[in-house]
Amino acid sequence: MSKSMLNYWLLHHPPDWEFMGFVRIDPDCSLGIITQNEHVVPMFVFKPEGEWGDSTPTSAKYPWVLFADGGDDSNYYLLFGQEKAAKECAEYYVNNDVVIDFIEDEYKGRKWQWQN
């Protein structure tokens, strides 16, 4: 794993962003880094102070963000109404043998949103 990319991922986010772990992603996503022949990105859970998000912004109904940091302006996220739900989703991806395709995959009917 690239030490510089790992430092970027873990050090440039605000301290209230909770690191949930690394998840495997589809190699065709053209993001993340390769480690042990797998493409991975870190996942974070956070609740922004104000409106946040490019594709679909946070709202009073969906204030929690599950953020997959692809690095260099290629990121994806899902919105949740509760912190617990966002963390359960993160744990599903972190703890299971799942490879995420951000373009095609859904989580309980929710499509991944692109974030610049």
PASEBA-1860 file (N, C-alpha, C; in nm, 3 decimals):
! residues 116
1> MSKSMLNY> 0.085/-0.118/0.000/0.000/0.000/0.000/0.089/0.123/0.000 ~ 0.055/0.219/-0.080/0.132/0.342/-0.089/0.124/0.420/0.043 ~ 0.239/0.443/0.104/0.242/0.514/0.232/0.190/0.657/0.217 ~ 0.224/0.723/0.107/0.177/0.861/0.089/0.026/0.867/0.072 ~ -0.032/0.770/0.000/-0.178/0.769/-0.018/-0.246/0.735/0.115 ~ -0.189/0.643/0.189/-0.246/0.608/0.319/-0.245/0.730/0.412 ~ -0.136/0.805/0.415/-0.130/0.927/0.496/-0.233/1.029/0.450 ~ -0.247/1.044/0.320/-0.347/1.137/0.265/-0.486/1.098/0.314
9> WLLHHPPD> -0.521/0.970/0.300/-0.655/0.925/0.338/-0.682/0.943/0.486 ~ -0.587/0.909/0.568/-0.612/0.907/0.711/-0.585/1.040/0.781 ~ -0.514/1.131/0.717/-0.478/1.255/0.783/-0.548/1.380/0.730 ~ -0.606/1.376/0.610/-0.662/1.500/0.555/-0.810/1.519/0.587 ~ -0.874/1.422/0.649/-1.015/1.435/0.683/-1.033/1.500/0.820 ~ -1.145/1.569/0.841/-1.171/1.627/0.973/-1.173/1.518/1.081 ~ -1.140/1.554/1.204/-1.131/1.454/1.311/-1.265/1.388/1.346 ~ -1.377/1.449/1.309/-1.506/1.387/1.341/-1.550/1.285/1.236
17> WEFMGFVR> -1.470/1.265/1.132/-1.498/1.159/1.034/-1.446/1.028/1.092 ~ -1.531/0.932/1.113/-1.489/0.804/1.172/-1.447/0.707/1.061 ~ -1.323/0.661/1.069/-1.269/0.564/0.975/-1.330/0.428/1.007 ~ -1.395/0.366/0.906/-1.463/0.239/0.928/-1.382/0.119/0.878 ~ -1.286/0.142/0.791/-1.205/0.033/0.736/-1.190/0.047/0.586 ~ -1.119/-0.048/0.528/-1.099/-0.049/0.383/-1.196/-0.148/0.319 ~ -1.244/-0.113/0.200/-1.336/-0.199/0.126/-1.278/-0.227/-0.012 ~ -1.313/-0.345/-0.063/-1.270/-0.382/-0.198/-1.363/-0.318/-0.299
25> IDPDCSLG> -1.303/-0.274/-0.411/-1.383/-0.211/-0.517/-1.349/-0.275/-0.652 ~ -1.440/-0.259/-0.745/-1.421/-0.309/-0.881/-1.302/-0.236/-0.943 ~ -1.207/-0.308/-1.003/-1.090/-0.244/-1.065/-1.127/-0.146/-1.176 ~ -1.242/-0.164/-1.239/-1.282/-0.074/-1.346/-1.327/0.063/-1.296 ~ -1.339/0.080/-1.165/-1.379/0.210/-1.108/-1.270/0.316/-1.126 ~ -1.148/0.275/-1.154/-1.036/0.366/-1.176/-1.013/0.460/-1.058 ~ -1.018/0.406/-0.937/-0.987/0.485/-0.819/-0.932/0.393/-0.711 ~ -0.891/0.451/-0.600/-0.835/0.373/-0.492/-0.691/0.333/-0.520
33> IITQNEHV> -0.644/0.234/-0.446/-0.509/0.183/-0.466/-0.515/0.031/-0.470 ~ -0.409/-0.029/-0.523/-0.400/-0.174/-0.532/-0.315/-0.224/-0.416 ~ -0.368/-0.320/-0.342/-0.294/-0.385/-0.236/-0.324/-0.534/-0.243 ~ -0.222/-0.614/-0.244/-0.236/-0.760/-0.255/-0.329/-0.797/-0.371 ~ -0.310/-0.731/-0.485/-0.386/-0.757/-0.608/-0.534/-0.720/-0.600 ~ -0.572/-0.640/-0.502/-0.710/-0.593/-0.490/-0.712/-0.440/-0.486 ~ -0.814/-0.383/-0.546/-0.834/-0.237/-0.539/-0.913/-0.208/-0.413 ~ -0.868/-0.111/-0.334/-0.935/-0.077/-0.209/-0.947/0.074/-0.192
41> VPMFVFKP> -1.047/0.113/-0.113/-1.063/0.252/-0.069/-1.107/0.249/0.077 ~ -1.078/0.356/0.152/-1.126/0.364/0.290/-1.270/0.416/0.295 ~ -1.341/0.376/0.398/-1.476/0.427/0.421/-1.478/0.505/0.551 ~ -1.551/0.616/0.548/-1.567/0.703/0.664/-1.716/0.728/0.686 ~ -1.756/0.751/0.811/-1.891/0.793/0.844/-1.881/0.927/0.914 ~ -1.965/1.021/0.873/-1.966/1.152/0.938/-2.100/1.221/0.917 ~ -2.121/1.324/0.997/-2.240/1.409/0.986/-2.190/1.551/0.968 ~ -2.203/1.606/0.847/-2.153/1.742/0.823/-2.236/1.847/0.895
49> EGEWGDST> -2.173/1.961/0.919/-2.240/2.073/0.986/-2.351/2.132/0.900 ~ -2.323/2.148/0.772/-2.421/2.206/0.680/-2.449/2.111/0.567 ~ -2.511/2.163/0.461/-2.541/2.080/0.345/-2.411/2.031/0.282 ~ -2.409/1.903/0.242/-2.288/1.843/0.188/-2.327/1.744/0.079 ~ -2.250/1.737/-0.029/-2.271/1.638/-0.134/-2.297/1.700/-0.269 ~ -2.237/1.640/-0.372/-2.253/1.690/-0.510/-2.382/1.639/-0.575 ~ -2.395/1.507/-0.587/-2.509/1.449/-0.659/-2.640/1.473/-0.587 ~ -2.649/1.426/-0.464/-2.765/1.446/-0.378/-2.714/1.498/-0.245
57> PTSAKYPW> -2.746/1.621/-0.208/-2.693/1.675/-0.082/-2.763/1.619/0.041 ~ -2.694/1.629/0.154/-2.752/1.589/0.281/-2.875/1.675/0.309 ~ -2.956/1.628/0.401/-3.078/1.701/0.436/-3.111/1.669/0.582 ~ -3.216/1.730/0.632/-3.260/1.700/0.769/-3.301/1.553/0.780 ~ -3.356/1.497/0.672/-3.399/1.358/0.672/-3.281/1.261/0.658 ~ -3.178/1.301/0.582/-3.061/1.215/0.557/-2.932/1.292/0.587 ~ -2.900/1.311/0.715/-2.784/1.392/0.750/-2.652/1.315/0.762 ~ -2.656/1.181/0.765/-2.534/1.102/0.784/-2.479/1.055/0.651
65> VLFADGGD> -2.345/1.061/0.637/-2.278/1.028/0.512/-2.187/0.908/0.534 ~ -2.199/0.809/0.444/-2.101/0.701/0.434/-2.019/0.734/0.310 ~ -1.892/0.762/0.330/-1.805/0.818/0.227/-1.694/0.721/0.191 ~ -1.685/0.685/0.063/-1.577/0.602/0.011/-1.480/0.694/-0.062 ~ -1.363/0.713/-0.005/-1.266/0.810/-0.057/-1.178/0.744/-0.163 ~ -1.207/0.774/-0.289/-1.129/0.720/-0.399/-1.001/0.796/-0.424 ~ -0.987/0.911/-0.362/-0.869/0.994/-0.382/-0.879/1.077/-0.509 ~ -0.821/1.195/-0.505/-0.810/1.281/-0.623/-0.942/1.304/-0.697
73> DSNYYLLF> -1.040/1.356/-0.629/-1.168/1.396/-0.688/-1.250/1.282/-0.748 ~ -1.237/1.163/-0.696/-1.317/1.049/-0.741/-1.366/0.974/-0.618 ~ -1.477/1.019/-0.564/-1.529/0.965/-0.440/-1.676/0.931/-0.457 ~ -1.725/0.844/-0.370/-1.866/0.805/-0.373/-1.922/0.806/-0.232 ~ -2.055/0.824/-0.222/-2.116/0.828/-0.091/-2.261/0.780/-0.095 ~ -2.310/0.742/0.022/-2.451/0.711/0.046/-2.497/0.795/0.163 ~ -2.623/0.836/0.162/-2.680/0.914/0.272/-2.772/0.827/0.358 ~ -2.773/0.857/0.488/-2.854/0.781/0.583/-2.921/0.876/0.681
81> GQEKAAKE> -3.033/0.831/0.735/-3.105/0.910/0.835/-3.047/0.896/0.974 ~ -2.977/0.784/1.000/-2.922/0.761/1.133/-2.778/0.713/1.123 ~ -2.700/0.750/1.222/-2.560/0.707/1.228/-2.550/0.555/1.229 ~ -2.636/0.490/1.306/-2.633/0.344/1.317/-2.648/0.278/1.179 ~ -2.738/0.327/1.098/-2.760/0.270/0.964/-2.638/0.288/0.875 ~ -2.575/0.405/0.882/-2.454/0.430/0.802/-2.342/0.335/0.844 ~ -2.326/0.315/0.974/-2.221/0.225/1.023/-2.251/0.079/0.990 ~ -2.377/0.041/0.994/-2.413/-0.096/0.956/-2.379/-0.122/0.809
89> CAEYYVNN> -2.405/-0.025/0.724/-2.371/-0.038/0.583/-2.220/-0.050/0.566 ~ -2.144/0.035/0.634/-1.998/0.029/0.626/-1.948/-0.107/0.673 ~ -2.001/-0.155/0.783/-1.959/-0.285/0.837/-1.992/-0.398/0.741 ~ -2.103/-0.388/0.671/-2.139/-0.488/0.571/-2.029/-0.497/0.465 ~ -1.987/-0.383/0.413/-1.885/-0.382/0.309/-1.746/-0.418/0.363 ~ -1.713/-0.371/0.481/-1.580/-0.398/0.539/-1.565/-0.544/0.579 ~ -1.669/-0.603/0.637/-1.659/-0.736/0.697/-1.699/-0.852/0.607 ~ -1.750/-0.825/0.488/-1.792/-0.932/0.399/-1.708/-0.930/0.272
97> DVVIDFIE> -1.711/-1.039/0.203/-1.633/-1.052/0.080/-1.710/-0.989/-0.036 ~ -1.726/-0.858/-0.030/-1.804/-0.784/-0.128/-1.709/-0.694/-0.208 ~ -1.727/-0.692/-0.339/-1.652/-0.601/-0.425/-1.751/-0.498/-0.476 ~ -1.730/-0.371/-0.444/-1.824/-0.266/-0.481/-1.797/-0.215/-0.622 ~ -1.904/-0.207/-0.701/-1.902/-0.137/-0.829/-1.991/-0.015/-0.809 ~ -1.928/0.101/-0.789/-2.004/0.221/-0.753/-2.106/0.263/-0.858 ~ -2.085/0.225/-0.983/-2.177/0.263/-1.090/-2.302/0.174/-1.089 ~ -2.285/0.045/-1.066/-2.395/-0.050/-1.078/-2.459/-0.090/-0.945
105> DEYKGRKW> -2.381/-0.096/-0.838/-2.430/-0.152/-0.713/-2.525/-0.058/-0.638 ~ -2.608/-0.121/-0.557/-2.699/-0.051/-0.468/-2.689/-0.116/-0.331 ~ -2.723/-0.040/-0.230/-2.734/-0.093/-0.094/-2.876/-0.064/-0.047 ~ -2.954/-0.169/-0.031/-3.095/-0.157/0.010/-3.169/-0.054/-0.074 ~ -3.149/-0.062/-0.205/-3.219/0.025/-0.298/-3.157/0.162/-0.318 ~ -3.047/0.189/-0.251/-2.982/0.320/-0.264/-2.864/0.310/-0.360 ~ -2.858/0.403/-0.454/-2.747/0.409/-0.550/-2.636/0.495/-0.493 ~ -2.513/0.455/-0.521/-2.398/0.535/-0.481/-2.398/0.667/-0.557
113> QWQN> -2.364/0.774/-0.489/-2.359/0.908/-0.548/-2.213/0.948/-0.568 ~ -2.184/1.019/-0.676/-2.049/1.063/-0.704/-2.020/1.196/-0.633 ~ -1.900/1.208/-0.578/-1.859/1.332/-0.509/-1.726/1.377/-0.565 ~ -1.720/1.500/-0.609/-1.595/1.558/-0.658/-1.513/1.612/-0.545
END
